[in-house]
Amino acid sequence: MNHMLARLSLLGVAAAFAGLSTAHAADVQKGAELVQQGGCIACHGAGLDKPVAPTYPIIAGQHESYLFHALQQYQTKHQTPLYGRNNPIMAGMVARFNTQDLHDIAAYVASLKSPLFERDLARDPRP
């Protein structure tokens, strides 16, 4: 009986982890739509690679995890020195997006070609 309970427990844990891994599967196409709706090109340029001001970052082609966490930090309501970004414009821009939207946006922006560097296709085979 204990052996059967242990197996069921392991199956439950495995199912929970499987659900976590797919919960954040990003949709690049949806990310593209959200970027259009969000007005990102107004500051970061049409390809998100030519900002309208030198103080705005080039975000095209940046790492997906970096982009996601940066966007999430702009949403942080309680800014701390360890977590959060204090930019009222960006905070307002990302306030309406949920976590999945941020994953989708990050995936789309990461998929764009960057003028900052060439991708190492051996390490990153994305098109």
N, C-alpha and C positions, 0 to 999 in steps of 0.2 A: 504494500500500500504506500509506504513512504517513497519507494522508487517511482511509482506512478505519479505521486504528488510533485516530486522533484522534476520529472519530465514536463509536466503541465506548467510548472513555474518557469522553467527554461523556455518553453514555447511562448508563454506570455511575455517574458522579457524580450525575446527575439522579435515578436510581433510589435511590441512597443517601439523598439529601435528601428524596425522597418518603417513604421509610421512616421517617425521623426525624420528619417532620411528623405522621404518623399514629400514631407510637408513644406519644404523650402525649395522644391524643384522649381527653378526659375523659367519663366516664359519670355523669351527674348522678344517675340512679336508684341506681346502685351506691354513689355517694357518700352518698346518704340512708341506705342500709342500713348503711354503715360508721359513719356518725355515730351511728345507733341502737345498733349493737353496741359502739362505743367508749365509750359513756356520756357523751358530750359535754354532754348536757342537764343532767347532775348539777351542773355548775358554770356553764354558759353559759345555762341556761334552755331551756324547751321549744322555742322558736323561735330559739334561739341569739341572742336579742335582749334577754333579761332576766337578766343574771348574778345568781347568788345572793349575791355579795359585791361591794361597790363597786370592789374592786381587780381584779376579773376583767373582761376586755374584752367588749364587744359585738362579736361577730364576724359576725353576719348581714349580708349585703350588701357586705362588704368586697371589695376587688378580688381576683380569682382568683389572679393572680400573687403578690400580697402574701401571701395565705393559704398558697399552696403553699410559698413560700420560708420563711415563718415555721415551718410544720410541719416542713419539712426541716431547719431550723436546730435545732429541738428534738432531732432525731435525731443531730446531730453529736456524735461521741464525743470529739473533740479540740476543746474550746471555745477560741476565740481572740477577741481584742478585735474582730476584723474579721468574724468569721463564727461563728455559734452563739448559742444562747439558753440561759441557765442557769436552768432551772426543772425541778426533779426530778419534779414532778407531771406536767407536760406531756411531759417526756422519757419517762416511763413509759407515758403514754397512747399516744404515737405510735410507740413502739419496735417494735411488731408489724406496722406497715404498711409496704408496699413503696412505691416511687416512684409507680407507677401508682395505688395506693390514695390517696396524698396528692393526686395530680391530681384524682381523682374526688371526694374530700372537699372540696377547695378549690372545685371547680366547683359542687357542691351548696350549700355555705355562701354562695358568691357569688351564687347564684340567689335567695336569700331576701331578703325585704323588710327594710330596715334602718330603725330609728327615728332614726338619726343624720342621714340626708339623704334627699332625694327624688332619684330617678334622673332624669337629663336624657334623655328618650326619644329626642330627636333624635340624641344621641351614643351612647346605649346602648339599643337596641331590645329587649333581653331582656324576656320577659313577667314 
